[in-house]
Amino acid sequence: MKREHRLAQVLEIVHSQGSVAVEEVAGILNVSAATIRRDFDTLAKRQLVSRTHGGAVSTGNSIGLPINIKQQKLTPSNS
């Protein structure tokens, strides 16, 4: 699974549940907890989720946005 595709899935899970634990998302996506921690950190830097101890919560920043806008927010900037 490509990283940006996984990030989109992680973001969808967080926003659909409101808050999630690292282990829960790792189990759903069948990846390591370390991978999900890095994904949460990436999404937090992009201000799409907020990190918590052991998980992440939805910031609401991408709820209701069309999928093409969400994908643009997930794509790293060239700066």
PDB file of N, CA, C and O in Angstrom:
ATOM      1  N   MET A   1       0.853  -1.172   0.000  1.00  0.00           N
ATOM      2  CA  MET A   1       0.000   0.000   0.000  1.00  0.00           C
ATOM      3  C   MET A   1       0.901   1.239   0.000  1.00  0.00           C
ATOM      4  O   MET A   1       1.831   1.344   0.800  1.00  0.00           O
ATOM      5  N   LYS A   2       0.614   2.160  -0.897  1.00  0.00           N
ATOM      6  CA  LYS A   2       1.392   3.391  -0.962  1.00  0.00           C
ATOM      7  C   LYS A   2       1.095   4.269   0.249  1.00  0.00           C
ATOM      8  O   LYS A   2      -0.008   4.252   0.797  1.00  0.00           O
ATOM      9  N   ARG A   3       2.102   5.031   0.650  1.00  0.00           N
ATOM     10  CA  ARG A   3       2.001   5.849   1.863  1.00  0.00           C
ATOM     11  C   ARG A   3       0.843   6.837   1.812  1.00  0.00           C
ATOM     12  O   ARG A   3       0.075   6.936   2.768  1.00  0.00           O
ATOM     13  N   GLU A   4       0.708   7.569   0.709  1.00  0.00           N
ATOM     14  CA  GLU A   4      -0.360   8.573   0.633  1.00  0.00           C
ATOM     15  C   GLU A   4      -1.744   7.919   0.670  1.00  0.00           C
ATOM     16  O   GLU A   4      -2.689   8.493   1.212  1.00  0.00           O
ATOM     17  N   HIS A   5      -1.860   6.738   0.105  1.00  0.00           N
ATOM     18  CA  HIS A   5      -3.140   6.007   0.163  1.00  0.00           C
ATOM     19  C   HIS A   5      -3.430   5.607   1.610  1.00  0.00           C
ATOM     20  O   HIS A   5      -4.559   5.733   2.085  1.00  0.00           O
ATOM     21  N   ARG A   6      -2.387   5.120   2.310  1.00  0.00           N
ATOM     22  CA  ARG A   6      -2.567   4.740   3.714  1.00  0.00           C
ATOM     23  C   ARG A   6      -2.917   5.958   4.568  1.00  0.00           C
ATOM     24  O   ARG A   6      -3.781   5.877   5.441  1.00  0.00           O
ATOM     25  N   LEU A   7      -2.245   7.091   4.316  1.00  0.00           N
ATOM     26  CA  LEU A   7      -2.562   8.310   5.057  1.00  0.00           C
ATOM     27  C   LEU A   7      -4.020   8.708   4.863  1.00  0.00           C
ATOM     28  O   LEU A   7      -4.682   9.132   5.811  1.00  0.00           O
ATOM     29  N   ALA A   8      -4.517   8.575   3.649  1.00  0.00           N
ATOM     30  CA  ALA A   8      -5.923   8.890   3.384  1.00  0.00           C
ATOM     31  C   ALA A   8      -6.838   7.961   4.166  1.00  0.00           C
ATOM     32  O   ALA A   8      -7.863   8.394   4.692  1.00  0.00           O
ATOM     33  N   GLN A   9      -6.472   6.683   4.245  1.00  0.00           N
ATOM     34  CA  GLN A   9      -7.274   5.730   5.008  1.00  0.00           C
ATOM     35  C   GLN A   9      -7.226   6.050   6.505  1.00  0.00           C
ATOM     36  O   GLN A   9      -8.251   6.013   7.185  1.00  0.00           O
ATOM     37  N   VAL A  10      -6.042   6.362   7.006  1.00  0.00           N
ATOM     38  CA  VAL A  10      -5.895   6.719   8.419  1.00  0.00           C
ATOM     39  C   VAL A  10      -6.751   7.945   8.725  1.00  0.00           C
ATOM     40  O   VAL A  10      -7.469   7.974   9.725  1.00  0.00           O
ATOM     41  N   LEU A  11      -6.673   8.944   7.870  1.00  0.00           N
ATOM     42  CA  LEU A  11      -7.454  10.165   8.064  1.00  0.00           C
ATOM     43  C   LEU A  11      -8.951   9.857   8.079  1.00  0.00           C
ATOM     44  O   LEU A  11      -9.688  10.387   8.910  1.00  0.00           O
ATOM     45  N   GLU A  12      -9.388   9.021   7.181  1.00  0.00           N
ATOM     46  CA  GLU A  12     -10.809   8.646   7.123  1.00  0.00           C
ATOM     47  C   GLU A  12     -11.241   7.936   8.406  1.00  0.00           C
ATOM     48  O   GLU A  12     -12.327   8.196   8.924  1.00  0.00           O
ATOM     49  N   ILE A  13     -10.400   7.046   8.916  1.00  0.00           N
ATOM     50  CA  ILE A  13     -10.715   6.320  10.155  1.00  0.00           C
ATOM     51  C   ILE A  13     -10.811   7.296  11.327  1.00  0.00           C
ATOM     52  O   ILE A  13     -11.757   7.238  12.112  1.00  0.00           O
ATOM     53  N   VAL A  14      -9.840   8.182  11.441  1.00  0.00           N
ATOM     54  CA  VAL A  14      -9.847   9.144  12.553  1.00  0.00           C
ATOM     55  C   VAL A  14     -11.092  10.017  12.495  1.00  0.00           C
ATOM     56  O   VAL A  14     -11.763  10.216  13.508  1.00  0.00           O
ATOM     57  N   HIS A  15     -11.401  10.539  11.315  1.00  0.00           N
ATOM     58  CA  HIS A  15     -12.550  11.434  11.205  1.00  0.00           C
ATOM     59  C   HIS A  15     -13.882  10.702  11.378  1.00  0.00           C
ATOM     60  O   HIS A  15     -14.844  11.285  11.879  1.00  0.00           O
ATOM     61  N   SER A  16     -13.948   9.445  10.973  1.00  0.00           N
ATOM     62  CA  SER A  16     -15.209   8.720  11.137  1.00  0.00           C
ATOM     63  C   SER A  16     -15.457   8.335  12.594  1.00  0.00           C
ATOM     64  O   SER A  16     -16.607   8.254  13.025  1.00  0.00           O
ATOM     65  N   GLN A  17     -14.375   8.096  13.361  1.00  0.00           N
ATOM     66  CA  GLN A  17     -14.530   7.668  14.751  1.00  0.00           C
ATOM     67  C   GLN A  17     -14.343   8.805  15.759  1.00  0.00           C
ATOM     68  O   GLN A  17     -14.714   8.668  16.924  1.00  0.00           O
ATOM     69  N   GLY A  18     -13.777   9.913  15.318  1.00  0.00           N
ATOM     70  CA  GLY A  18     -13.558  11.031  16.225  1.00  0.00           C
ATOM     71  C   GLY A  18     -12.229  10.944  16.949  1.00  0.00           C
ATOM     72  O   GLY A  18     -11.463  11.907  16.959  1.00  0.00           O
ATOM     73  N   SER A  19     -11.951   9.805  17.552  1.00  0.00           N
ATOM     74  CA  SER A  19     -10.655   9.564  18.182  1.00  0.00           C
ATOM     75  C   SER A  19     -10.342   8.077  18.081  1.00  0.00           C
ATOM     76  O   SER A  19     -11.238   7.236  18.142  1.00  0.00           O
ATOM     77  N   VAL A  20      -9.063   7.768  17.926  1.00  0.00           N
ATOM     78  CA  VAL A  20      -8.640   6.376  17.776  1.00  0.00           C
ATOM     79  C   VAL A  20      -7.297   6.167  18.457  1.00  0.00           C
ATOM     80  O   VAL A  20      -6.533   7.108  18.670  1.00  0.00           O
ATOM     81  N   ALA A  21      -7.031   4.924  18.789  1.00  0.00           N
ATOM     82  CA  ALA A  21      -5.743   4.535  19.362  1.00  0.00           C
ATOM     83  C   ALA A  21      -4.839   4.008  18.256  1.00  0.00           C
ATOM     84  O   ALA A  21      -5.313   3.492  17.244  1.00  0.00           O
ATOM     85  N   VAL A  22      -3.546   4.144  18.459  1.00  0.00           N
ATOM     86  CA  VAL A  22      -2.561   3.665  17.495  1.00  0.00           C
ATOM     87  C   VAL A  22      -2.797   2.191  17.181  1.00  0.00           C
ATOM     88  O   VAL A  22      -2.861   1.803  16.015  1.00  0.00           O
ATOM     89  N   GLU A  23      -2.925   1.382  18.210  1.00  0.00           N
ATOM     90  CA  GLU A  23      -3.073  -0.064  18.025  1.00  0.00           C
ATOM     91  C   GLU A  23      -4.339  -0.416  17.236  1.00  0.00           C
ATOM     92  O   GLU A  23      -4.337  -1.357  16.443  1.00  0.00           O
ATOM     93  N   GLU A  24      -5.398   0.329  17.453  1.00  0.00           N
ATOM     94  CA  GLU A  24      -6.656   0.082  16.739  1.00  0.00           C
ATOM     95  C   GLU A  24      -6.477   0.289  15.237  1.00  0.00           C
ATOM     96  O   GLU A  24      -6.879  -0.558  14.439  1.00  0.00           O
ATOM     97  N   VAL A  25      -5.878   1.406  14.855  1.00  0.00           N
ATOM     98  CA  VAL A  25      -5.677   1.701  13.434  1.00  0.00           C
ATOM     99  C   VAL A  25      -4.666   0.733  12.827  1.00  0.00           C
ATOM    100  O   VAL A  25      -4.829   0.295  11.688  1.00  0.00           O
ATOM    101  N   ALA A  26      -3.633   0.403  13.576  1.00  0.00           N
ATOM    102  CA  ALA A  26      -2.638  -0.562  13.090  1.00  0.00           C
ATOM    103  C   ALA A  26      -3.296  -1.901  12.779  1.00  0.00           C
ATOM    104  O   ALA A  26      -2.982  -2.536  11.773  1.00  0.00           O
ATOM    105  N   GLY A  27      -4.206  -2.323  13.644  1.00  0.00           N
ATOM    106  CA  GLY A  27      -4.924  -3.580  13.409  1.00  0.00           C
ATOM    107  C   GLY A  27      -5.844  -3.515  12.199  1.00  0.00           C
ATOM    108  O   GLY A  27      -5.919  -4.465  11.419  1.00  0.00           O
ATOM    109  N   ILE A  28      -6.534  -2.409  12.043  1.00  0.00           N
ATOM    110  CA  ILE A  28      -7.446  -2.244  10.906  1.00  0.00           C
ATOM    111  C   ILE A  28      -6.679  -2.292   9.588  1.00  0.00           C
ATOM    112  O   ILE A  28      -7.117  -2.936   8.635  1.00  0.00           O
ATOM    113  N   LEU A  29      -5.539  -1.612   9.535  1.00  0.00           N
ATOM    114  CA  LEU A  29      -4.775  -1.511   8.287  1.00  0.00           C
ATOM    115  C   LEU A  29      -3.692  -2.579   8.150  1.00  0.00           C
ATOM    116  O   LEU A  29      -3.008  -2.655   7.129  1.00  0.00           O
ATOM    117  N   ASN A  30      -3.543  -3.400   9.184  1.00  0.00           N
ATOM    118  CA  ASN A  30      -2.560  -4.486   9.172  1.00  0.00           C
ATOM    119  C   ASN A  30      -1.137  -3.969   8.925  1.00  0.00           C
ATOM    120  O   ASN A  30      -0.404  -4.498   8.089  1.00  0.00           O
ATOM    121  N   VAL A  31      -0.766  -2.923   9.673  1.00  0.00           N
ATOM    122  CA  VAL A  31       0.585  -2.367   9.633  1.00  0.00           C
ATOM    123  C   VAL A  31       1.074  -2.238  11.071  1.00  0.00           C
ATOM    124  O   VAL A  31       0.307  -2.442  12.011  1.00  0.00           O
ATOM    125  N   SER A  32       2.339  -1.902  11.240  1.00  0.00           N
ATOM    126  CA  SER A  32       2.890  -1.793  12.591  1.00  0.00           C
ATOM    127  C   SER A  32       2.402  -0.532  13.301  1.00  0.00           C
ATOM    128  O   SER A  32       1.998   0.445  12.669  1.00  0.00           O
ATOM    129  N   ALA A  33       2.451  -0.582  14.618  1.00  0.00           N
ATOM    130  CA  ALA A  33       2.089   0.581  15.419  1.00  0.00           C
ATOM    131  C   ALA A  33       3.032   1.745  15.130  1.00  0.00           C
ATOM    132  O   ALA A  33       2.610   2.901  15.130  1.00  0.00           O
ATOM    133  N   ALA A  34       4.306   1.445  14.883  1.00  0.00           N
ATOM    134  CA  ALA A  34       5.277   2.500  14.568  1.00  0.00           C
ATOM    135  C   ALA A  34       4.900   3.227  13.279  1.00  0.00           C
ATOM    136  O   ALA A  34       5.061   4.443  13.181  1.00  0.00           O
ATOM    137  N   THR A  35       4.403   2.491  12.301  1.00  0.00           N
ATOM    138  CA  THR A  35       3.963   3.102  11.039  1.00  0.00           C
ATOM    139  C   THR A  35       2.810   4.059  11.293  1.00  0.00           C
ATOM    140  O   THR A  35       2.791   5.164  10.751  1.00  0.00           O
ATOM    141  N   ILE A  36       1.854   3.650  12.109  1.00  0.00           N
ATOM    142  CA  ILE A  36       0.695   4.498  12.402  1.00  0.00           C
ATOM    143  C   ILE A  36       1.121   5.720  13.204  1.00  0.00           C
ATOM    144  O   ILE A  36       0.592   6.809  12.984  1.00  0.00           O
ATOM    145  N   ARG A  37       2.056   5.568  14.120  1.00  0.00           N
ATOM    146  CA  ARG A  37       2.553   6.731  14.870  1.00  0.00           C
ATOM    147  C   ARG A  37       3.158   7.762  13.921  1.00  0.00           C
ATOM    148  O   ARG A  37       2.912   8.961  14.054  1.00  0.00           O
ATOM    149  N   ARG A  38       3.948   7.286  12.964  1.00  0.00           N
ATOM    150  CA  ARG A  38       4.539   8.202  11.978  1.00  0.00           C
ATOM    151  C   ARG A  38       3.446   8.845  11.123  1.00  0.00           C
ATOM    152  O   ARG A  38       3.518  10.032  10.804  1.00  0.00           O
ATOM    153  N   ASP A  39       2.435   8.055  10.754  1.00  0.00           N
ATOM    154  CA  ASP A  39       1.324   8.599   9.966  1.00  0.00           C
ATOM    155  C   ASP A  39       0.566   9.660  10.759  1.00  0.00           C
ATOM    156  O   ASP A  39       0.227  10.713  10.220  1.00  0.00           O
ATOM    157  N   PHE A  40       0.300   9.387  12.034  1.00  0.00           N
ATOM    158  CA  PHE A  40      -0.373  10.379  12.880  1.00  0.00           C
ATOM    159  C   PHE A  40       0.459  11.655  12.970  1.00  0.00           C
ATOM    160  O   PHE A  40      -0.082  12.758  12.897  1.00  0.00           O
ATOM    161  N   ASP A  41       1.775  11.505  13.128  1.00  0.00           N
ATOM    162  CA  ASP A  41       2.651  12.676  13.203  1.00  0.00           C
ATOM    163  C   ASP A  41       2.591  13.482  11.908  1.00  0.00           C
ATOM    164  O   ASP A  41       2.531  14.711  11.943  1.00  0.00           O
ATOM    165  N   THR A  42       2.607  12.795  10.769  1.00  0.00           N
ATOM    166  CA  THR A  42       2.527  13.468   9.467  1.00  0.00           C
ATOM    167  C   THR A  42       1.210  14.218   9.331  1.00  0.00           C
ATOM    168  O   THR A  42       1.193  15.377   8.916  1.00  0.00           O
ATOM    169  N   LEU A  43       0.115  13.566   9.676  1.00  0.00           N
ATOM    170  CA  LEU A  43      -1.201  14.201   9.571  1.00  0.00           C
ATOM    171  C   LEU A  43      -1.332  15.358  10.560  1.00  0.00           C
ATOM    172  O   LEU A  43      -1.996  16.350  10.258  1.00  0.00           O
ATOM    173  N   ALA A  44      -0.715  15.249  11.730  1.00  0.00           N
ATOM    174  CA  ALA A  44      -0.752  16.335  12.713  1.00  0.00           C
ATOM    175  C   ALA A  44       0.033  17.540  12.203  1.00  0.00           C
ATOM    176  O   ALA A  44      -0.395  18.679  12.390  1.00  0.00           O
ATOM    177  N   LYS A  45       1.174  17.303  11.562  1.00  0.00           N
ATOM    178  CA  LYS A  45       1.957  18.410  11.000  1.00  0.00           C
ATOM    179  C   LYS A  45       1.173  19.136   9.915  1.00  0.00           C
ATOM    180  O   LYS A  45       1.334  20.342   9.724  1.00  0.00           O
ATOM    181  N   ARG A  46       0.328  18.400   9.207  1.00  0.00           N
ATOM    182  CA  ARG A  46      -0.511  18.986   8.156  1.00  0.00           C
ATOM    183  C   ARG A  46      -1.821  19.535   8.735  1.00  0.00           C
ATOM    184  O   ARG A  46      -2.694  19.995   8.000  1.00  0.00           O
ATOM    185  N   GLN A  47      -1.938  19.476  10.059  1.00  0.00           N
ATOM    186  CA  GLN A  47      -3.091  19.990  10.806  1.00  0.00           C
ATOM    187  C   GLN A  47      -4.405  19.316  10.412  1.00  0.00           C
ATOM    188  O   GLN A  47      -5.461  19.949  10.390  1.00  0.00           O
ATOM    189  N   LEU A  48      -4.320  18.013  10.100  1.00  0.00           N
ATOM    190  CA  LEU A  48      -5.511  17.253   9.746  1.00  0.00           C
ATOM    191  C   LEU A  48      -6.029  16.424  10.919  1.00  0.00           C
ATOM    192  O   LEU A  48      -7.198  16.038  10.936  1.00  0.00           O
ATOM    193  N   VAL A  49      -5.165  16.148  11.904  1.00  0.00           N
ATOM    194  CA  VAL A  49      -5.547  15.474  13.147  1.00  0.00           C
ATOM    195  C   VAL A  49      -4.729  16.105  14.271  1.00  0.00           C
ATOM    196  O   VAL A  49      -3.757  16.819  14.026  1.00  0.00           O
ATOM    197  N   SER A  50      -5.137  15.831  15.489  1.00  0.00           N
ATOM    198  CA  SER A  50      -4.353  16.229  16.659  1.00  0.00           C
ATOM    199  C   SER A  50      -3.872  14.956  17.336  1.00  0.00           C
ATOM    200  O   SER A  50      -4.637  14.010  17.522  1.00  0.00           O
ATOM    201  N   ARG A  51      -2.605  14.943  17.699  1.00  0.00           N
ATOM    202  CA  ARG A  51      -2.038  13.778  18.380  1.00  0.00           C
ATOM    203  C   ARG A  51      -2.450  13.779  19.842  1.00  0.00           C
ATOM    204  O   ARG A  51      -2.552  14.830  20.475  1.00  0.00           O
ATOM    205  N   THR A  52      -2.683  12.596  20.360  1.00  0.00           N
ATOM    206  CA  THR A  52      -2.929  12.398  21.782  1.00  0.00           C
ATOM    207  C   THR A  52      -1.961  11.328  22.254  1.00  0.00           C
ATOM    208  O   THR A  52      -1.290  10.689  21.444  1.00  0.00           O
ATOM    209  N   HIS A  53      -1.890  11.134  23.551  1.00  0.00           N
ATOM    210  CA  HIS A  53      -1.041  10.064  24.075  1.00  0.00           C
ATOM    211  C   HIS A  53      -1.627   8.726  23.613  1.00  0.00           C
ATOM    212  O   HIS A  53      -2.682   8.307  24.091  1.00  0.00           O
ATOM    213  N   GLY A  54      -0.945   8.068  22.694  1.00  0.00           N
ATOM    214  CA  GLY A  54      -1.382   6.755  22.219  1.00  0.00           C
ATOM    215  C   GLY A  54      -2.383   6.778  21.094  1.00  0.00           C
ATOM    216  O   GLY A  54      -2.942   5.735  20.757  1.00  0.00           O
ATOM    217  N   GLY A  55      -2.637   7.950  20.488  1.00  0.00           N
ATOM    218  CA  GLY A  55      -3.616   7.987  19.414  1.00  0.00           C
ATOM    219  C   GLY A  55      -3.714   9.330  18.743  1.00  0.00           C
ATOM    220  O   GLY A  55      -2.765  10.114  18.731  1.00  0.00           O
ATOM    221  N   ALA A  56      -4.887   9.584  18.180  1.00  0.00           N
ATOM    222  CA  ALA A  56      -5.149  10.846  17.493  1.00  0.00           C
ATOM    223  C   ALA A  56      -6.638  11.150  17.563  1.00  0.00           C
ATOM    224  O   ALA A  56      -7.467  10.252  17.703  1.00  0.00           O
ATOM    225  N   VAL A  57      -6.959  12.436  17.463  1.00  0.00           N
ATOM    226  CA  VAL A  57      -8.348  12.882  17.423  1.00  0.00           C
ATOM    227  C   VAL A  57      -8.555  13.748  16.193  1.00  0.00           C
ATOM    228  O   VAL A  57      -7.627  14.375  15.684  1.00  0.00           O
ATOM    229  N   SER A  58      -9.785  13.764  15.737  1.00  0.00           N
ATOM    230  CA  SER A  58     -10.159  14.564  14.576  1.00  0.00           C
ATOM    231  C   SER A  58     -10.118  16.045  14.920  1.00  0.00           C
ATOM    232  O   SER A  58     -10.582  16.465  15.980  1.00  0.00           O
ATOM    233  N   THR A  59      -9.557  16.825  14.011  1.00  0.00           N
ATOM    234  CA  THR A  59      -9.568  18.275  14.189  1.00  0.00           C
ATOM    235  C   THR A  59     -10.755  18.895  13.477  1.00  0.00           C
ATOM    236  O   THR A  59     -11.101  20.050  13.725  1.00  0.00           O
ATOM    237  N   GLY A  60     -11.381  18.128  12.592  1.00  0.00           N
ATOM    238  CA  GLY A  60     -12.500  18.641  11.828  1.00  0.00           C
ATOM    239  C   GLY A  60     -12.076  19.443  10.619  1.00  0.00           C
ATOM    240  O   GLY A  60     -12.930  19.942   9.887  1.00  0.00           O
ATOM    241  N   ASN A  61     -10.770  19.584  10.386  1.00  0.00           N
ATOM    242  CA  ASN A  61     -10.286  20.404   9.280  1.00  0.00           C
ATOM    243  C   ASN A  61     -10.661  19.889   7.901  1.00  0.00           C
ATOM    244  O   ASN A  61     -10.742  20.676   6.958  1.00  0.00           O
ATOM    245  N   SER A  62     -10.891  18.588   7.757  1.00  0.00           N
ATOM    246  CA  SER A  62     -11.199  18.088   6.416  1.00  0.00           C
ATOM    247  C   SER A  62     -12.579  17.463   6.321  1.00  0.00           C
ATOM    248  O   SER A  62     -12.934  16.910   5.280  1.00  0.00           O
ATOM    249  N   ILE A  63     -13.360  17.538   7.383  1.00  0.00           N
ATOM    250  CA  ILE A  63     -14.716  17.001   7.320  1.00  0.00           C
ATOM    251  C   ILE A  63     -15.528  17.827   6.339  1.00  0.00           C
ATOM    252  O   ILE A  63     -15.556  19.055   6.413  1.00  0.00           O
ATOM    253  N   GLY A  64     -16.172  17.153   5.441  1.00  0.00           N
ATOM    254  CA  GLY A  64     -17.017  17.821   4.474  1.00  0.00           C
ATOM    255  C   GLY A  64     -16.288  18.335   3.248  1.00  0.00           C
ATOM    256  O   GLY A  64     -16.923  18.856   2.332  1.00  0.00           O
ATOM    257  N   LEU A  65     -14.981  18.201   3.208  1.00  0.00           N
ATOM    258  CA  LEU A  65     -14.249  18.627   2.017  1.00  0.00           C
ATOM    259  C   LEU A  65     -14.365  17.565   0.932  1.00  0.00           C
ATOM    260  O   LEU A  65     -14.368  16.372   1.235  1.00  0.00           O
ATOM    261  N   PRO A  66     -14.461  17.979  -0.321  1.00  0.00           N
ATOM    262  CA  PRO A  66     -14.464  16.996  -1.400  1.00  0.00           C
ATOM    263  C   PRO A  66     -13.167  16.195  -1.378  1.00  0.00           C
ATOM    264  O   PRO A  66     -12.128  16.699  -0.952  1.00  0.00           O
ATOM    265  N   ILE A  67     -13.229  14.946  -1.837  1.00  0.00           N
ATOM    266  CA  ILE A  67     -12.072  14.053  -1.786  1.00  0.00           C
ATOM    267  C   ILE A  67     -10.870  14.624  -2.525  1.00  0.00           C
ATOM    268  O   ILE A  67      -9.738  14.408  -2.093  1.00  0.00           O
ATOM    269  N   ASN A  68     -11.078  15.358  -3.642  1.00  0.00           N
ATOM    270  CA  ASN A  68      -9.920  15.902  -4.357  1.00  0.00           C
ATOM    271  C   ASN A  68      -9.202  16.962  -3.529  1.00  0.00           C
ATOM    272  O   ASN A  68      -7.985  17.109  -3.641  1.00  0.00           O
ATOM    273  N   ILE A  69      -9.928  17.696  -2.707  1.00  0.00           N
ATOM    274  CA  ILE A  69      -9.297  18.685  -1.820  1.00  0.00           C
ATOM    275  C   ILE A  69      -8.544  17.958  -0.710  1.00  0.00           C
ATOM    276  O   ILE A  69      -7.435  18.354  -0.352  1.00  0.00           O
ATOM    277  N   LYS A  70      -9.142  16.889  -0.157  1.00  0.00           N
ATOM    278  CA  LYS A  70      -8.464  16.112   0.872  1.00  0.00           C
ATOM    279  C   LYS A  70      -7.154  15.562   0.319  1.00  0.00           C
ATOM    280  O   LYS A  70      -6.127  15.608   0.996  1.00  0.00           O
ATOM    281  N   GLN A  71      -7.183  15.045  -0.901  1.00  0.00           N
ATOM    282  CA  GLN A  71      -5.971  14.486  -1.503  1.00  0.00           C
ATOM    283  C   GLN A  71      -4.913  15.569  -1.669  1.00  0.00           C
ATOM    284  O   GLN A  71      -3.730  15.304  -1.453  1.00  0.00           O
ATOM    285  N   GLN A  72      -5.309  16.780  -2.046  1.00  0.00           N
ATOM    286  CA  GLN A  72      -4.350  17.870  -2.184  1.00  0.00           C
ATOM    287  C   GLN A  72      -3.714  18.197  -0.834  1.00  0.00           C
ATOM    288  O   GLN A  72      -2.518  18.481  -0.765  1.00  0.00           O
ATOM    289  N   LYS A  73      -4.515  18.159   0.248  1.00  0.00           N
ATOM    290  CA  LYS A  73      -3.978  18.433   1.575  1.00  0.00           C
ATOM    291  C   LYS A  73      -3.022  17.334   2.016  1.00  0.00           C
ATOM    292  O   LYS A  73      -2.104  17.592   2.794  1.00  0.00           O
ATOM    293  N   LEU A  74      -3.227  16.097   1.526  1.00  0.00           N
ATOM    294  CA  LEU A  74      -2.373  14.990   1.898  1.00  0.00           C
ATOM    295  C   LEU A  74      -1.083  14.986   1.108  1.00  0.00           C
ATOM    296  O   LEU A  74      -0.097  14.395   1.549  1.00  0.00           O
ATOM    297  N   THR A  75      -1.061  15.626  -0.044  1.00  0.00           N
ATOM    298  CA  THR A  75       0.134  15.643  -0.878  1.00  0.00           C
ATOM    299  C   THR A  75       1.143  16.615  -0.288  1.00  0.00           C
ATOM    300  O   THR A  75       0.824  17.783  -0.062  1.00  0.00           O
ATOM    301  N   PRO A  76       2.370  16.135  -0.034  1.00  0.00           N
ATOM    302  CA  PRO A  76       3.380  17.032   0.540  1.00  0.00           C
ATOM    303  C   PRO A  76       3.665  18.209  -0.379  1.00  0.00           C
ATOM    304  O   PRO A  76       3.683  18.074  -1.603  1.00  0.00           O
ATOM    305  N   SER A  77       3.885  19.358   0.229  1.00  0.00           N
ATOM    306  CA  SER A  77       4.184  20.555  -0.572  1.00  0.00           C
ATOM    307  C   SER A  77       5.619  20.491  -1.078  1.00  0.00           C
ATOM    308  O   SER A  77       6.454  19.774  -0.525  1.00  0.00           O
ATOM    309  N   ASN A  78       5.890  21.239  -2.120  1.00  0.00           N
ATOM    310  CA  ASN A  78       7.223  21.254  -2.700  1.00  0.00           C
ATOM    311  C   ASN A  78       8.107  22.322  -2.106  1.00  0.00           C
ATOM    312  O   ASN A  78       9.179  22.604  -2.642  1.00  0.00           O
ATOM    313  N   SER A  79       7.678  22.931  -0.999  1.00  0.00           N
ATOM    314  CA  SER A  79       8.478  24.009  -0.397  1.00  0.00           C
ATOM    315  C   SER A  79       9.571  23.481   0.487  1.00  0.00           C
ATOM    316  O   SER A  79      10.328  24.261   1.064  1.00  0.00           O
TER     317      SER A  79
END
